[in-house]
Amino acid sequence: MMASDTPKLPGRLPSSSHEVIVLLEEVHMVLEGIDTTPRTHEYISYQRINRAEEVRERIQCASIVIAPQAFISAESLGDAPHLKCVITPTAGTNHIDVEECRRRGIKVAKCLGSTSLAVPEHALSLYFAARRKTIMLHDEIRTVDENGKNSWKRQGSIASNMQTANGHPPYSLEQEVAGIFGYGTIGKRLDVFCKALGMKVLIAERKANGLSRKNLNEMKGPADFRTPFDEVIRSATVLFICCTLDETSRNMIDAPELSTMQPEAIIVNVSRAGVMNTTAVIRALRESQISGVAVDVFDREPASTEEDSALLADDTAGLNLTLSPHVAYYSTKTVLTMKAMVKEHIKNFVSGNYINFEV
């Protein structure tokens, strides 16, 4: 039976022997088979709760909250007198105020690596679509004039529409230099895939952001294989962004970086929208500084208009943009992995094993 969004009260309040578990967004994940032995538990789920006042109203009786994407902040927490644990099935905690949770003594757990199988595959699908301009060509074929003719029928060939920003035919795999920004589980898997496809791969160092070369060298191991950030920006023909979003990576890709990229460059972002300055990226694409942009993440989600992302402005319709609605994670394996990891976190929390918790 589908979860309702109507507020529900548990039969019993949480105690030392009883947990009340609340899942805020069943639209992202359905959970079953929870084990809190030796404690008893009640499980309450909602189809889609994400506004602060909605979250606050529904977690006041919870001891454990599962929040796939709903923001957990001082505002949405309210008093939450029973809450002791917040779990997200995602690999990041950008939507959770970890410091506020730490202040309140609330444990936080994420599911690191849960999406590492699906996201690299989706990133490659976005790359191929952007490099070959699949969306633009699709729209071109479907656009006909009053005589029932599209540009293909009128011109005989529209292969030149696939050209890069400097007027060259699109690169083949063996010509690509893949720059990978973020070398966690997703970045490592992308590294394997790209090399198997014949690309040259450069793993980027972290952006300096005020750090001296001496500081960066101290962060590196003696046999580090990473390439300086600026060199990757200049050399890559496809940039895969899969790093975490924090204050050191916010606007990592901005106007100065875009100005030094090759005109053949394609940017693929499966990380978080804030890692790149979306307005600057659109400007660079419009001015033919780069050849394409493909993203699975937006400044505000769910996204539908320019208010949510500059990528969705009306005047971007003719640009080489490939967009997907934050679904890179979605696969059979990922869903099963997320469920298993969330249930394991619940079991560990109940047993007092906090080794894999953020706080």
Secondary structure, DSSP 4 states (H G I P E B T S, - for coil): -PPP-S----SS--BTTEEEEEES-TTT--------TTSEEEEEE-S---SHHHHHHHHTT-SEEE-SSS-BSHHHH-S-TT--EEE-SSS--TTB-HHHHHHHT-EEE--TTTTTTHHHHHHHHHHHHHHTTHHHHHHHHH---TTS--HHHHHS--GGGG--TTSPPPPPGGG-EEEEE--SHHHHHHHHHHHHTT-EEEEBPPP-TT--HHHHHHHS-TT---B-HHHHHHH-SEEEE-PPPSTTTTT-B-HHHHHHS-TT-EEEE-S-GGGB-HHHHHHHHHTTSSSEEEES--SSSS--STTT-GGGSGGGTTS-EEE--S-TT-SHHHHHHHHHHHHHHHHHHHHT--TT---
